[in-house]
Amino acid sequence: MRQAALLAACLCAAAPVAADAPILSLPIDCTLGKTCYIQNYVDRDSGPHALDFRCGGLSYDGHKGTDFGLPTLTDMRRGVDVLASAPGVVSGFRDGVDDVGPTDATQGRECGNGVVLRHADGWETQYCHMKSGTLTVKSGQAVLRGDVLGQVGLSGQTEFPHVHLSVRHNGETVDPFDPDLVSPCDAAGATLWRDMPEYLPGGLLDAGFSPGIPDYELVKDGSADQTQLVGDAPGLVIYGFGYASRPGDVMEMKIHGPMGEFLLQRIELDKNQAQFFRATGKRLTKARWPAGHYTGTVILRRGAHILGERHLEM
């Protein structure tokens, strides 16, 4: 009964998308599933629950855009461009909001640093959470598809580095993955995308070795990995950092050393989490670790499907 109610909320009636709707390209210079990922889609549920266009859980209540995320803060610091998804004219922008995530100062400036592009016939796209000081456009400027607007940041109401893309028609939110709101979850329907981004229901963002259980803040930063652990390191730990876990998912972690298989552990995840990490390892019990080549593998599984796999060596 609850599932039927959710599907009814998902399949709302809507007017067909106008023929002059913008055709969109990715708003970020990256490769989905490798150097970036989609953390959240438009919330399609009209009630207190959240559903993405596939009736999955990659959204949260009231979310009005698509979040294209970077795996770690280190990736953000390297600099990743935000791109115009379609030709348009800059109708508004903001810069100068610090890249520190939510603070009292972000009230009323939840988008952080961002750009609004105006397209034909009442259509507009908005790009949020950009890096302070990187915006390259000004009001009234015409831009082409793929033009650089700035870089991905951590400004405004966000806790992870990403660009939030909102699409609106006459002020109303439109889901670019199913703009007519008619696709019954798994059915293919019309989209606004030039090339439809693959739907990835979860995955791995990073993995590494550490001399102990790493601090989660360092994992999210991308600075927890230490590749020179052999010798007299107090421990040898492998960790995986992922997104969109579901109960029953399994993270498999193994280490192979100069003496053969060193460690193998499968950890079952027990709840939904937007982002998460798990770690396992062994303590040093002798004077030194055996010298030689060490490799590691982290695999995230959902039933028979592999959501992500990372290979490490040191």
PyMOL commands that set and color helices and strands:
alter all, ss='L'
color gray80, all
select helices_A, chain A and resi 2-10+73-78+104-106+120-122+216-221
alter helices_A, ss='H'
color red, helices_A
select strands_A, chain A and resi 37-40+66-69+81-83+88-94+113-118+123-130+142-143+148-151+162-169+172-173+203-210+235-245+250-257+260-268+273-283+295-302+305-313
alter strands_A, ss='S'
color yellow, strands_A
deselect
rebuild
show_as cartoon
